[in-house]
Amino acid sequence: MSTKLVRIHTAFKPSWNKAVLAVGNFDGVHVGHQDLLRRVVAEAAHQSGAVSIVQSFSPHPAEVLNPDLIIRSITGIRKKLQLLNDLKVDYLGVVRFNRAISQLSAEDYIKEYWIRRCRACHVVLGSDTALGKARKGDVNFIKNYLDKLGVGTTVVELKTDGVDKYGSRKIRKLVTDGDLVAAKRALGRTFSLIGRVVSGDQRGRKIGFKTANVHTGLNLIPHRGVYACKAILRGKEYQAVANIGVRPTFGGGSRDVTEIHLLDYSGEDFYGERLEAFFEKYLRDEKKFSSMEELRLQIDKDVEKARGYFSGV
């Protein structure tokens, strides 16, 4: 069974009788999250007839409390579902977070969103969990309150890299700084982007390097520059070179563009299809070139570097 997405709205009625639940944004589903989620799945297996459910929020609560803030997701909903499925979680339950929810007390949130709507019989908590208005419901409060309701709790200590706890905020900084090695260690996998291929200005094909412009929405994108990547298209893996930036050779722009050149691909166009790019190795900074020929020669070098990386040279 694959992980199912459910929207936990006002009229939501669960199809299960009881659940083991974890709550949080789980952006990135990093190594710290994975420890906690394995405990959720294991606990559900011990509770006869229980399902495992991850309760998350959209939009991010911080964006509701601070409307000027934009948080780029490490993992969009599709990737999150894929990662939760790998961990054998039954459901991803998304609560549409708003001002009204932010004003609920911890007791009211637990009663409404954990007990009534999700039928929680056991809750797995990270040791830094806090909820309710002004985040006043800490782990001790939650444990004591759930005990009165006859709901069990498990507290999972936060996993660290030896210095700091693994966290989504830290991982966002690692990715945007271009530290792919540290990001991979924290995520437990290579950072990737999933997006739909959209039409571009087709300049690349004029110099012999056909590129796919990938629309990444509000997903997190790495530091500007050129990368060796692996790309998945239509279930097949390709070696690739990715460029992220404003294309200064062509006048630049105000928005970063993600362009992927698939090595050894000679098939038809794939506009409208989804492509996932795994960022393996940072090759160089973005640069402005004086001519198309100079750009072409540099891309030749980028491709050669990428091939060398993948062949271990």
N, C-alpha and C positions, 0 to 999 in steps of 0.2 A: 504494500500500500504506500502511495506517495503522500507527502505532507499536503494537507488540504488548507486552503486559505478561507477563513470565515471572518465576516465583518460583524463586530460585536456592537450593534446599534440598539436603540431603545426597545424595539420589538423582537430582538434576537431570542430564539429558543434553541438551546443546544440539543443535538441529536444523541448525546451521551448522557449517562446517568451520574457519573462521577469522573473527576479529573484530577490529575496531578499537574500543578501549574507552576510556571515561572513567569515573572513579570519584569519587563525592561525593554529598552530599545533594541538591544542585541545587534547594534549596527556593526557590521564586520564579522559577526559570529567568530570572534578571535579565540585564541587558545584558552583564555580565561572563561569566556562564555561556554566553550566546548566542555570544559570540566563540569560546569553547573548543569548543562543540558543532558549530559550523560547520566547525571544523578536523577534528573527528572524522568528520563526514560526507564532507568532501573527501578525507581520507586513505583512507577505506573505498572511495571511488570509484576510487582509484589502486591499490588492492590487489585484484587479480583474484579475484572470488568471495567477498570479505569483506563482512560485515555491520557496521553501526555499532550499538554498544550502550552505554547509560548504566547503570552499576552504582550503585545507590543502596541505602539502608538503611531498615529499619523494625523497631522504633522507632528514633528518632534516637539515635545512639550516646551522646550526652550524657545522655539520659534513663536509659540502662542504667547508666552510670557514676555517675549521681546520681539515685537513685529519687525524690527529693523534687522534682525539676525537671520542669516541664511546658512543652514547647515547642510553641507554636501554629504550625501550618503556614501559610505564605503561600499555598502552592498545595497543595490536596489531590491525591490520586492521579489523579482524573479530569481536573483542569485541567492537571496536569503532563503527562499523556499527550497532551492536546490541543496543548500548547505544543511538546512534543517532535515531534509529528507535523508541526506547521508548519515545523519545522526539518529535517524529513525524516530523523529518526533512526529506525532500524529497530526497536530493542528497548529497553524499560526493564526492566532486570533487578534485582529487589528481593531483597536479602539480609536474612534475619531476624536482626538483630543481637542478640547476647546476651553474657553474661559470658565464655563459652568463646571466642568469636571475639575479644573484647577482649584476651584473653591471648595470642593468636597473635603470633609474631614477624612482622616485615615479610616475611621470606623465605617463611615458611609460608603467610601470607595470599596472597601473590602466586602461589605455586605452586598452591594449592588453588582460589582463587576467580577468579584471572585466567587461569591457564594451563589447569588441568584442567577447570574447570567452564565457562569462557567461551571457551577456545581463542584467547586473545589473540595476535595477530601484531604488533600495534602498540598503544601506549598513549599517549593525549594527557593531559598533566598540567598542572594549574595550578601556577604557580611557588611556591605555598605548600602544596602537597600534602604530607601526612605520614600515615603509617599504621603499623600494627603496635602491639604493646604499648608503652604510654607514647608513642606517635607517634614512635618513634625512626627510622622509615624515611623520611627526607626525600627531596627530589627527586634529589639527587646519588646517594644510596644506591640509590634505585629505578632510575635510569638505568644505573648500573654493574651492578646485579644483572640487569636485563633484557637488557643487552648480552651478558652471559655466557650467557643462555638463547637468544640469537638473536632477541630481540624488540625492535623499534624503538620509539623514544620521540620525542615532540614536546612541548616545554615552552612553554606560553602564558603570557606575562607578564600580570599582573593589570591589568584596566582600572580606571581611577580617574575620579572626577568633577572632577579637578583638584586635589583635596586628599587625599581618602581613597579607598581601594579600594571598589568596589561590593561589598557583602556582604549576606547574608540577615539577619544580626543588626541591621545598620544600618537595613535596610528595615523590619523589624518595628517598630523604634522610630519611624521616620517615620510609619508607618500608625497606630500606637497614639497618637502625639502629634497626629494629625490633619493632618499635612503631606502632603496628597495630591499637590501639585505636585511636590515633591521625590521622593516615592515613585514617581510616574509616570515621572520622568526616570530613576530607577535601574532600574525594571522594564522600561522601554521600552514600556509600555502602562498603561492605567488599572487600578488595583487593583480586584479583583472578589472576590465571595464566591459560592460555589455551595452550595446546601443544599436539602433537601427541605421542602416546605410542610407544616406540621402544624397541627392545629386549635388555636385559641386561645380566649379568653373572649368574642370577638365584640363587644367594646365599640365598636370602630371603626365598624361598620356602623350602630350605634344613633345615631351623630351624622353619618352620611352619608359616612363615609370607610372603606370596606372595606379591611382590611389583610391581607396574607399573613404569617403567622409562619414564618420560615425557620429551620430547625434547622441550625446551622452546625458542630456537633460541636466538635472541637478545632482548627478552623481559626482563623486570626488574624482578629480583628474590629477595626474602626477605633475611634477615640476616641468616647466617648459624645456623642450629639447627633443633629441632623437634617441630612440630605444630599439634594441633587439627584442622582438616579441614572438610569442607563439599565438596563433589566431585560430579560432574554431568557427568554421562556416559550414552550414548544412551537415554538421556532425563530423566534418573532416578537419584534421589539424594541418596548418601550414606554418612554415617559418615566415617571419614578417619583419618589416621595419616600420616603426610608428614615429610620426612627428606630431608634437603638441606645441602649439603656439599661435602667433598672430600673422605668420607668413610675411615677415618684414620685406622680403625681396619684392613682393607684389603690393607694397604700400601699407601693409599692416592692417590692423583693425582693432576693435575694442573687445573682441571676444575670442577666447582660445578655441582653436579648431583641432579636432583629433583626426589625423589622416593615417590610414594604414595601407601599406604596400605589401601585398602577398607575394612572397618569392615563389617562382615557378608555377604561378597560376596563369592559365591561358584560356579560361572558360569565359562564359558570357557575363554581362553585367549582373549585379545582384542588388540593385536598388530595392529598398523596402524590406530587405531581410535583416535578421539580427546577426550580429557578429560579436564574439567575445575575444578580447585581446588580453593576453597575459604578459605583463611587463617584466621581462627577464633581466635586462642589462641596459644601464644608461650608457649611451655612446658619446654624445657631445651636446653642447649648448646650441640653442637656436641662434642662427646667424643670418645677417643680411648679405646677399651676394650681388655682385656688380652686373652680372649677366645671367641669362638662362643657361649658357654653356658652362659657366662656373658652377652654377647650381647642379647641373647634370653630372659634372665630374665629381662633386662632393657626394651626391647620392650614390654614385658608383662606389666610392670609398665606404660609405655607410653600409651598403649591401655587402661588400667584401668583409667588413668588420663583423657584421651580424652572422654571416656564414662561418667566419672563423670562430666566433663565440659558440655557435651551435655544434661545430665539429670538434671543439675543445682545443683549437689552435691558439 
